[in-house]
Amino acid sequence: IDNGGNAPTLSGGGIDILDKLNDNVWSALQLSPTAYMMNSLQGDEISKLILGSSSATTFLPPTDADARTNLAGGGFIGRYVNRAAGGVPVSIEIHPRVAPGTIIARTDRVPFPGSNIGTAFEVRCLYDTRRFDYAAGYTAATIGGGPRYDFEVRSLETLVNYAPSAQAVAANIA
């Protein structure tokens, strides 16, 4: 989904772009995303929109005086209700490597009998780790100049997505 450079908006107690993602996945496959993966900027924006609205619910601890005097400030929305799927909660995960302005709706399992999809994602490794040693080096007239034994560790793997139609991406979010 291309959001056209627009910021997420609050409509009817819900976030418009998350509702679009949910509607697309539900109308295509009758599934709900398991999690939304997003940058901290989008997570903060969604939390501010929902917690800043008059429909936000505040939970106070019971009448324990110590708990009421040691309240924590701030808030983060950790789950979002998928209204398209009948109220299924979807977790919000902050990932530092997801580009700002992008939200990925990830579906981890496809529970259709006979689909032969046991898991939606799998990592295949050609080799888990391999160490490559280089020749000893020496840098004269420097502290700790040598000899140095340089090496690097590599891994060769790939992600396999067995259910690409069950995933959704919203991009170009202000």
Beta strands, then each sheet from edge to edge (+ up, - down):
strand 1: 10-11
strand 2: 14-15
strand 3: 35-38
strand 4: 79-82
strand 5: 88-94
strand 6: 103-106
strand 7: 121-137
strand 8: 148-161
strand 9: 168-170
sheet 1: 1+ 2-
sheet 2: 4+ 5- 3- 6+ 9-
sheet 3: 7+ 8-
end
